[in-house]
Amino acid sequence: MDGNGRWANKRHLPRAAGHKAGVGATRKIVENCAAKNIEALTIFAFSSENWNRPKSEVSSLMALFVATIAGEVKKLHKKNVRVKFIGDRSRFSDKLQKSINESEALTKDNTGLRFNIAANYGGRWDVVNACQSLVDDFQKNKKDVQDLTEEMFDSYMSLSDDPAPDLFIRTGGERRISNFLIWQLAYAELHFVDTLWPDFSDDNLDEALSWFAGRQRRFGKTGQQVLDEQAYLISKD
């Protein structure tokens, strides 16, 4: 969700105003995804590298986190949305950790949109954390490393209970994934738009979904193989 700061700068506002505007854009997109019966949505709210920003901005972001969680989670719960946070939450204040834990507990049994919030998250951290958990498990349970598979490794990663992401959207004009879900995005379609996040609308989301629908997803196969398989499925119906 890139571009909050630039959105504020263009309007001669403090960067914190851009982050507040970004919350509004996030609310609309979450509601839209829930209405479209999209199974899972993961947003990159705060990266492990964002601690390097000015202290005043980090402080305002942390305060915004607390206020946003408190103000939004009950609304999400009423819409049957399950909220989950991924990332290293140990660096957050006790107050923020309490809000995170309460939001997850409140919505854990919901069966609608699986809304994941990546906070103090990094893709490399995710892989290292998975390796640490894997080694600990293998040592305790005397498992043979030769039995390790990609599927088994995936079970130690964040979002292991969710389907692999199909579509990655980055706003703000940058053309990189910036250490986001680097394991999970292996076969995702990457869609980049120039729109700054506070201006990202339902129409922008619809455009991204339409673009995705036009992609041919081959997963290592040839294009003709995919077409033949699709034709076979149609004939079976």
C-alpha positions as CSV (number, residue, x, y, z in Angstrom):
1,M,0.0,0.0,0.0
2,D,2.6,2.5,-1.2
3,G,2.2,6.3,-1.6
4,N,0.7,7.6,1.7
5,G,3.5,10.0,2.3
6,R,3.7,11.3,-1.2
7,W,-0.1,11.7,-1.2
8,A,0.2,14.0,1.9
9,N,3.2,15.9,0.5
10,K,1.3,16.8,-2.7
11,R,-1.3,18.4,-0.5
12,H,1.2,20.1,1.8
13,L,0.1,17.9,4.7
14,P,2.1,16.0,7.3
15,R,2.9,12.4,6.3
16,A,0.7,11.2,9.2
17,A,-2.3,12.7,7.3
18,G,-1.5,10.4,4.4
19,H,-1.4,7.3,6.6
20,K,-4.8,8.3,8.0
21,A,-6.2,8.7,4.5
22,G,-4.6,5.3,3.7
23,V,-6.8,3.7,6.4
24,G,-9.9,4.9,4.6
25,A,-8.7,3.3,1.3
26,T,-7.9,0.1,3.2
27,R,-11.4,0.0,4.7
28,K,-13.0,0.3,1.3
29,I,-10.9,-2.4,-0.3
30,V,-11.5,-4.9,2.6
31,E,-15.2,-4.4,2.3
32,N,-15.1,-4.8,-1.5
33,C,-13.0,-8.0,-1.2
34,A,-15.5,-9.4,1.3
35,A,-18.4,-8.5,-0.9
36,K,-16.7,-10.2,-3.9
37,N,-16.2,-13.4,-1.8
38,I,-12.4,-13.2,-2.2
39,E,-11.0,-15.9,0.0
40,A,-8.0,-14.1,1.5
41,L,-6.5,-10.6,1.5
42,T,-3.1,-9.7,2.9
43,I,-1.9,-6.1,3.3
44,F,1.6,-4.9,4.0
45,A,1.0,-2.4,6.8
46,F,4.4,-2.0,8.3
47,S,7.7,-3.6,7.2
48,S,10.6,-4.6,9.5
49,E,12.5,-1.9,7.6
50,N,10.0,0.8,8.4
51,W,11.6,1.2,11.8
52,N,14.3,3.2,10.0
53,R,11.9,6.0,9.3
54,P,11.9,9.2,11.4
55,K,10.9,8.4,15.0
56,S,8.0,10.9,14.8
57,E,6.5,9.0,11.8
58,V,6.9,5.6,13.4
59,S,5.3,6.9,16.6
60,S,2.3,8.2,14.7
61,L,2.0,5.0,12.8
62,M,2.0,3.0,16.0
63,A,-0.7,5.2,17.5
64,L,-2.7,4.9,14.3
65,F,-2.5,1.1,14.5
66,V,-3.9,1.1,18.0
67,A,-6.8,3.4,17.1
68,T,-7.5,1.7,13.8
69,I,-7.7,-1.8,15.3
70,A,-9.9,-0.6,18.1
71,G,-12.2,1.2,15.8
72,E,-12.4,-1.3,12.9
73,V,-12.2,-4.8,14.3
74,K,-15.8,-4.9,15.6
75,K,-17.1,-3.8,12.2
76,L,-15.1,-6.5,10.5
77,H,-16.4,-9.0,13.0
78,K,-19.9,-8.2,12.1
79,K,-19.0,-8.8,8.4
80,N,-17.7,-12.3,9.3
81,V,-14.1,-11.3,8.5
82,R,-11.3,-13.2,10.2
83,V,-8.4,-10.9,11.2
84,K,-4.9,-12.3,11.6
85,F,-1.5,-10.5,12.1
86,I,1.7,-11.8,10.7
87,G,5.2,-10.6,11.6
88,D,7.3,-10.2,14.7
89,R,5.0,-8.4,17.2
90,S,7.4,-8.6,20.1
91,R,8.8,-5.1,19.3
92,F,5.3,-3.5,19.6
93,S,4.1,-1.9,22.8
94,D,2.1,-3.9,25.3
95,K,-1.0,-1.9,24.4
96,L,-0.6,-2.6,20.7
97,Q,0.1,-6.3,21.3
98,K,-3.1,-6.5,23.5
99,S,-5.2,-4.9,20.7
100,I,-3.7,-7.4,18.2
101,N,-4.4,-10.4,20.4
102,E,-8.0,-9.3,21.2
103,S,-8.8,-8.7,17.5
104,E,-7.6,-12.1,16.5
105,A,-9.4,-13.8,19.4
106,L,-12.7,-12.0,18.5
107,T,-12.7,-13.0,14.9
108,K,-10.9,-16.3,14.9
109,D,-14.1,-18.3,14.2
110,N,-15.3,-16.2,11.4
111,T,-15.7,-17.9,8.0
112,G,-15.7,-15.0,5.6
113,L,-12.7,-13.1,4.2
114,R,-9.4,-14.0,5.8
115,F,-7.9,-10.6,6.3
116,N,-4.2,-10.8,7.1
117,I,-2.2,-7.7,8.3
118,A,1.6,-7.9,7.9
119,A,3.1,-5.7,10.6
120,N,6.8,-5.6,11.5
121,Y,7.0,-8.2,8.8
122,G,9.7,-9.0,6.2
123,G,9.8,-11.9,3.7
124,R,13.4,-12.8,4.7
125,W,12.4,-12.7,8.4
126,D,9.5,-15.1,7.5
127,V,11.9,-17.6,5.9
128,V,14.5,-17.4,8.7
129,N,11.7,-17.8,11.3
130,A,10.4,-20.8,9.5
131,C,13.9,-22.3,9.4
132,Q,14.3,-21.8,13.2
133,S,10.9,-23.4,13.9
134,L,11.7,-26.3,11.5
135,V,15.1,-27.0,13.1
136,D,13.6,-27.0,16.6
137,D,10.8,-29.3,15.5
138,F,13.1,-31.7,13.7
139,Q,15.5,-31.9,16.7
140,K,12.7,-32.4,19.3
141,N,10.9,-35.0,17.2
142,K,14.0,-36.6,15.7
143,K,12.8,-36.1,12.1
144,D,15.1,-36.9,9.2
145,V,16.0,-33.8,7.2
146,Q,16.0,-35.9,4.0
147,D,12.2,-36.1,4.4
148,L,11.8,-32.3,4.1
149,T,9.6,-31.2,1.2
150,E,8.5,-27.9,-0.1
151,E,5.0,-28.6,1.3
152,M,6.4,-29.4,4.7
153,F,8.6,-26.2,4.7
154,D,5.6,-24.2,3.7
155,S,3.8,-25.4,6.9
156,Y,6.3,-23.4,9.0
157,M,5.7,-20.1,7.0
158,S,3.3,-17.3,7.8
159,L,0.0,-17.8,6.1
160,S,0.5,-21.6,5.8
161,D,-3.2,-22.1,6.4
162,D,-4.1,-19.8,3.5
163,P,-4.0,-20.5,-0.2
164,A,-1.0,-19.3,-2.1
165,P,-1.6,-15.7,-3.3
166,D,-2.8,-15.4,-6.8
167,L,-2.5,-11.7,-7.3
168,F,0.0,-9.1,-5.9
169,I,-0.9,-5.4,-6.3
170,R,1.5,-2.6,-5.5
171,T,0.4,1.0,-5.7
172,G,2.5,4.2,-5.9
173,G,4.5,3.5,-9.1
174,E,7.3,1.3,-7.7
175,R,8.1,-1.9,-9.5
176,R,9.3,-4.3,-6.7
177,I,7.9,-6.5,-4.0
178,S,10.1,-5.0,-1.2
179,N,10.6,-8.1,0.9
180,F,6.9,-9.0,1.0
181,L,5.9,-12.7,1.1
182,I,8.9,-13.7,-1.0
183,W,8.2,-17.4,-0.5
184,Q,4.4,-17.2,-1.0
185,L,4.5,-15.0,-4.1
186,A,6.4,-17.5,-6.2
187,Y,3.6,-17.9,-8.8
188,A,1.6,-14.8,-8.1
189,E,0.8,-12.4,-10.9
190,L,2.4,-9.1,-10.2
191,H,0.3,-6.0,-10.9
192,F,1.8,-2.5,-10.5
193,V,-0.1,0.8,-10.6
194,D,0.9,4.4,-10.4
195,T,-2.1,5.4,-8.2
196,L,-1.1,6.4,-4.7
197,W,-2.7,4.2,-2.0
198,P,-5.1,6.8,-0.5
199,D,-6.5,7.3,-4.0
200,F,-6.8,3.5,-4.7
201,S,-10.5,2.9,-5.3
202,D,-12.9,0.1,-5.9
203,D,-12.6,0.8,-9.7
204,N,-8.8,0.3,-9.4
205,L,-9.4,-3.0,-7.7
206,D,-11.8,-4.1,-10.4
207,E,-9.3,-3.1,-13.1
208,A,-6.6,-5.3,-11.3
209,L,-9.0,-8.2,-11.0
210,S,-9.9,-7.9,-14.7
211,W,-6.2,-7.8,-15.7
212,F,-5.7,-10.9,-13.6
213,A,-8.6,-12.7,-15.2
214,G,-6.9,-12.2,-18.6
215,R,-3.6,-13.8,-17.5
216,Q,-2.8,-17.3,-18.6
217,R,-1.3,-19.1,-15.5
218,R,0.9,-21.9,-16.8
219,F,2.8,-23.1,-13.7
220,G,5.7,-24.4,-15.8
221,K,3.4,-25.9,-18.5
222,T,3.2,-24.6,-22.1
223,G,0.4,-22.3,-23.1
224,Q,-1.1,-25.0,-25.4
225,Q,-1.2,-27.5,-22.5
226,V,-3.2,-25.0,-20.5
227,L,-5.6,-24.4,-23.4
228,D,-6.0,-28.2,-23.9
229,E,-6.7,-28.7,-20.2
230,Q,-9.3,-25.9,-20.2
231,A,-11.0,-27.4,-23.3
232,Y,-11.1,-30.8,-21.6
233,L,-12.8,-29.4,-18.4
234,I,-15.3,-27.5,-20.5
235,S,-16.1,-30.7,-22.5
236,K,-16.6,-32.6,-19.2
237,D,-19.2,-30.0,-18.0
